[in-house]
Amino acid sequence: MTGPIQSELEKPFFESIPEKTGIPFKVEYRTIDAIGFKDNRQLALMKDGVFDMVSLRFLQNSEEEPSILGVDPPGLNANYQTARKISAAYAPVLDENLQRRFGVKLLGIWPFGPQVLFCNQAINQLSNLKGHKVRIGSTILAPLIESIGAIPVVIPFDEVANALALKITDCAITSRISGYSAKWPAHTTHVYPIATQMGLNGIAIRLGIWNNLGATQQQRLSDAVNTYIANVWSYSEQLDIQASDCIHGKDNCALGVKYKLVSSPVANDDIHFMRDFALTKSLPTWAERCDQLSPDCSAQWKQIVEPILSQTKRP
């Protein structure tokens, strides 16, 4: 993980846990790429005791634990407000599943931000992507890309800028701040700001470590994580706006380099398409996979999340 969330919030948070909680943890903060592991193995590595506490990538680890994708299936979360409500409501289910299957406790959920399209061609609606290659971070997004007639290409994040520069892919999906931090705008011309996902992730600790803490220590750690999570939600939303300002070369760009990418308003038909795709395609596919591991998985999701969606104004 790179970018302001990692450098300004995540690293300082993990390194300050002993001071903030009074728990005598010895913290060695390391990014997973720096030690040669892939982020889609986080749960397996925690189960094996390799890591005690992680910033857990939901999308990348959803193959191992399908239920975590239920909080952010492709097409469902159109904005921060909806994503935060669903996260808060569904987190206890994810925590229960992670404890049972991996010996991991979920402490909280936080967002990268809307996962939008960076392209090196003009785009003002999803149909413009037909026949073009679109970089995705996981095969989970492939059905969405295929449904609009585009060609999904899985490329690791740290290789995307080069892939865009060499025209190996025509477009790529990530948050605005992640794309900006990785210099994607240097190799693209347009942004289409529709949220394919909200890039939700978690903070997780090995259950063995958690259970060895006293009740007061557990509460202090939970309070510290909750404060951190609240800060990330607020900071992510601010960064999304700031990154957009810099990507489009506005005078109030405060992050550094200004680019001049073109952005079109999201077409109403595409907003409808995203919600319909989530409800008729991505959720049924996800439910089938999740129910194979936990027979009541999709039933729990419907009970918890559907009331939130019914209160959310449909575009």
N, C-alpha and C positions, 0 to 999 in steps of 0.2 A: 504494500500500500504506500502510495506517495501522496503529497499534497498537503494543504494547510490543516486538514482535520488530523492527519497523522502527526505532523510536526508541532502544531500549536496546541492540540488537545490530547490526542491518544498517548503519545510518548510521555509527556509530563504527567498524565494521569497515572499510568501504570508505575512510573518511577516514584511517584509520591504516595503510593498506597500505604507503606509503613508509617509515614509521617501523619497522613490524614486519619488513619484508623487506629494507630497505636498497636497494630498487629506486627509482630517481629518477623515479617516476611523478608527474605533476601530476594530482591527483584533483579532479574537480568532480562532487560527488554531487548528483544531482537525481532526484526522483521523476518517473515518466513522465507522470503526469497533470498535473504542474505545468508541463510544457513542451508540452502539447497533443497528445500521441500516445496511441493506444490500446495496451493491453498485449498485444493479439493480433498486433501488428506488430513485436514485439521482434526476432525472427529476421531478418525482412526488413531492418530498420533496421541490425542488426549487419552483415549481408551487404553493405549499402551503405556501411558505415563510419561511420554516424551515431553509434553507441555502441561503445566499446571493451570494456566489461565490464558485465554486467547481472546482476540477480537475475531469472532467467528463469522466467516463468509457464508451467508445463507444460500445464495444461488449456487456457488461452487460445491457446497457440501450437501445439496438436496438429493443427489443420487444416493448418498449414504443414509440420509434421514429425510424422506419425502415430506414429512409433515411441516418442516420449516419453510417449504415453498408456499404453503398455504397462506402465509402472511403477506406474500407479495407475488402472486402468480402473474405471468405476463398479461398486461392489458387492464388489470383491476384497479390499481391505485393511481388515480389521475392527479393527486395533489398531496401535500404534506398533511393536511387536516384528516383526510380519509385514512391515510396510511398510519397516522399516529393512533387513531381510534381503534383500528383493527389490531395494531401491534399490542396495545394495552390489553385488549380483550382476549386475544388469542395466546398471549405469552404463557399463561399457566399450562395450557395444553402442550406447548412445545417443551416447556421445562419438564413436565412429566415424562414425555417420550424420550427426551435426551437422557434423563436420569435412568430410565429403565433399560435403554438399549446401549448406552455408551458410558454410563457412570459420570455424566456431565450435568452440572446445574447451570441453567440459563439465568443470568442476573439482570439482563435488560436488552432492549432492542433499539438500534439507532439507524439513521439513514445516511447514505451518501448523497442522495438527492435524485431528482427525476433523471432517468436514463434516456437521453435524447439522441438524435441522429446527427452526426457530423458527416458531411458529404463533400466530395470534390466535383459536384455537379449541381445544377439548379434543382431544387425540390420545394414544391408548395403543396403537395399532397402525397400520401403514401403510394398511390398508383404510379407516381413518377419513378419508383424504384423497380418496377417490373423489368426483369432480365438483368438487373445489376447485382453485384456482389456486396453483401453487407456483413461486416465483422460483428460477431457476437462473442460473449465471454464464456458461454456454456451452450450445450445442445438443447437445453431447456427452452431457449428462445427460437430455436430453428423452426418449429411449426408456425409461429407468428410471422416470421420473415417469409416462409414459403407460401403462406396464405395470401400474401400481397404480390406473389409472382416474382419475388426476389430470390437470390441465392445466398443462403447463410454460410458463412465461413468462420470457423472457430480459430481465433488467433489470441495467444496470450497477451495480456495488457501491455507488457513492456516491449512487445514487438509491433504494436499497432502503428505507431508513428512512421516507422520505416515502411510498413506495408502500404500505408496511405501514400507515402512519398513515391513509392515504386509502382503505384497503381495496381498492387496485388488485390486490393479491395477498393470499392468505390465509395463506401460509406462505413461508418463504425459507430457502435453504440456505447455510451458511457454517460456519466454525469457531466454537467458543464464544467464544474471545478476540476474534476479529474482529467477531462480532455484538455482543458486550458493548462493545467500543471504539467501535463505530458507533451505540450506543444503540438497537439493535433491541429489547431487552427493554422499552423504554418504550412500544413499540407492539405488543407481543405478550403472550400469557398462558401459553403452554406451550412446552416444549422436548421433542422426541423424540430421545433421544441415540443414534440408530443412525448408524453411519458410512457415508455414501454413497460417500465417498472419504476420503483422508487429506490432500488438499491439498498434494501434493508439488510442489516447485519446484527450480530449480537455480541454481548460480553458473556463469556462462559468460564466456569471454574470446575476443576475435577471434583467430583462428589466426595472423594476421600479426603481432599484438603478441606472442603467445606464442613464436612461432618466432624473434623478434628478441632474446629473452632468452637469456642464457647458461645452461648446465646448472645452475650453482649458483643463479642467480636463479630459474629454474623450480622448483627444489626448495624454495627459501625461500617462494615464492608458494604452492606446493602445500601446504606445511606450515601456512602461515597460514590457508589456506582450510579445510584439514582440521580445524584447531583450532576455527575458527569454526563449521563444520558440526556438529561434535560438541556444541558449546555450544548451538546452535539446537535440536538434537534434544532435549536435556535440558530446555532452557528452555521449549520448546513444550509438553512434557508437563506441566511444572509450571504453566504458564499455563492449560492446559486445566482443570486441577483448580481453580486459583484463580478462573478465570472462572465455573466452575460454582458455586462457593461463593457468589459475588456475585450471579449470576443468580437463584439460589434463596434469597437472603436469609439465608444462614447467618451465625452470629455471628463466625466466623473470616474473613469477607470482608476481604481486604487490599488490594483494588484501588480502593476508593472507594465509589461508589454501590451500594446494595443494592436488588435487585428481589425480586419474590416469584413468579416463574414456577413453574409446576407441571411436574414431570418424571415420566414413568412408566417403569418398567423396560422394556427392549426385549423384545418378545415373541419366544419361541423360533422361532415360525413365520417371523417377519421376518428373523431371523438366517439361517435356512436359505434363505429367499427371496433374500437378497442374494448369498450365495455361488453359488446356482444361477443367478441372473440373470447374474452375472459370467461363469460358465463356459459358459452356453448362449446368451447374448444379446450382451453387450457385447464379450466377447473374440472371438467369430466375426466380428462386424461390424468390429471394429478390425483383425483379422487380414486381412480382405479388402482394406481400404483400405491397410494397411501393405505388404502383399505387392505391390500395384500399383507401389509405388516401389522396394521392395527385395524381390525374389522369395523370399529366405530369411528374411524378417522374422519371421513367425509360427513358423517352424521353430526359429530361434534362441531365441525366447521360450520355447517348450516345453522346449527342452533346458536352459535356465538356470533358469526360474521354476517349472516343474512339480515338480521335486524338492523345492523349498522348500515348496510348497503341500502336498505329500504328507506332509511332516513336521509340518505345522501341524494341530493338533487341530481337526477339523471340528465345528462346533456340533451 
